[in-house]
Amino acid sequence: MSSNVQVIEPTGILDSTKAEAFRQSVEALLQEGAEIILVDLKNITFIDSSGLGTLVVLLKKIRGLNRSLCICSINDQVRMLFELTSMDRVFDVYDDRQAFEDAKLKAPH
């Protein structure tokens, strides 16, 4: 599989003050031709409703382009948010980058 995978690693808190810049960063990766965007949340300590909403908007846009948005390395607090909002069923969430690579990049197509 020769997909163009791009990784983005936001840091700190993904809230209303950072959501727009994050969205623009992801959209820039799409403009550069990324087929799969992996959002590595290992350095995110908290996501509020604005941050979660931005992820959902991006997911819809990316799926509409027939591309993929995946998430990995979420902490317990963010995982709880994803589970409470059922976003863990909407997004492709992986334990870490290795799990993403094993599932997404090594799978036969």
BELFENHU-V222892 format. One record per pair of residues at least 4 apart in sequence whose C-alpha atoms are under 6 Angstrom apart, sorted by the first residue. I is the first residue (numbers start at 0). GAP is how many residues later the second one is. Records with the same first field share a line. If there is no record, write none. Layout:
BEGIN
I: GAP, GAP
END
This chain:
BEGIN
3: 30, 31
4: 29, 31, 32
5: 31
6: 30, 31, 32
7: 31
8: 31
10: 32, 33
11: 32, 33
12: 31, 32, 33, 34
13: 4, 33, 37
14: 4, 32, 33, 35, 36
15: 34
18: 32
28: 5
29: 4
34: 32
35: 31, 32, 33
36: 32
37: 32, 33
38: 32
39: 31, 32, 33
40: 32, 33
41: 31, 32
46: 4
48: 4
57: 4
58: 4
61: 5
62: 4
69: 22
70: 22
71: 21, 22, 23, 24
72: 22, 23
73: 4, 5
74: 4
81: 4, 5, 6
82: 5
93: 5, 6
99: 4
100: 4
101: 4
102: 4
END
